Amino acid sequence: MGKEIRASSILPARRTDIELHTADGVTLVGELAMPETGAPVATLVCLHPLPTHGGMMDSHVLRKAAWRLPALAGVAVLRFNTRGTASVRGTSGGEFDAGRGERFDVAAAIEYAEFTELPNVWLLGWSFGSDLVLKYGCDPAVTGAILLSPPLRSAMPEDLAEWAGAGKPVIALVPELDDYLRPDEARRRFAAIPQAEVIGIPGAKHLWIGDAETVLDEVVRRIAPSAYPLPHRWDGPMSYGNASAYADRTVAAFSDVPFPESGQPDSQTDR
């Protein structure tokens, strides 16, 4: 039967601390988690939620992806902190730039995946990270995009048109009770990308608290379908992470704040 996989469970993988170097001279800290044996079948490059309100490479869905998917699905997971963002791993150089300078961060992550010959690269963007994916991620080295709670706040019509023209798969997982964009409106707006698939998740909210397993299942169903559905138990070595390190950055309340003057994503408190 094995042990139950819990929120803090860490399954075996080859985990390496990495640095990304951007074209504008910023050093970003991150981690690459690879299957313990064999080559990965696919790669997730993760773009985290808004860092000014707690988003980071260890935001809970991304952390769980790195802790589970190399073992359960043979998927490599690359996570990093965008400029000026801190987590247990460390603090990336530079300063938060409201989605402008972060274009170089996205490019550096894609280049790292390409340089290290990681296969079948998918971008996984959550909230603010989903806007970064739509604005800067339509790259020849990228297979497709998976968007979690996309607010579509800074992605422009020309960004959606670029994805439409490329024909790359775009999957949007939209919480039924999202604070920014709900499924019906998301389907209307993503119609600009004919190949986009919008999946409404009943009962879910923007932060995916209590719904991380649903997200990971949907991700794996697209990028490593032979591993779907993911098991809930693991018959092998298992360690446990210190989730309490982020006790104040896991459950949040949303607040209405002015839209940044730059016209970039809102200051939502997502983790």
PyMOL commands that set and color helices and strands:
alter all, ss='L'
color gray80, all
select helices_A, chain A and resi 51-53+60-73+102-115+128-136+157-166+183-190+212-223+225-227+243-249
alter helices_A, ss='H'
color red, helices_A
select strands_A, chain A and resi 3-4+9-10+14-21+27-34+42-47+75-80+86-87+90-91+121-126+144-148+170-175+197-201+233-234+239-240
alter strands_A, ss='S'
color yellow, strands_A
deselect
rebuild
show_as cartoon
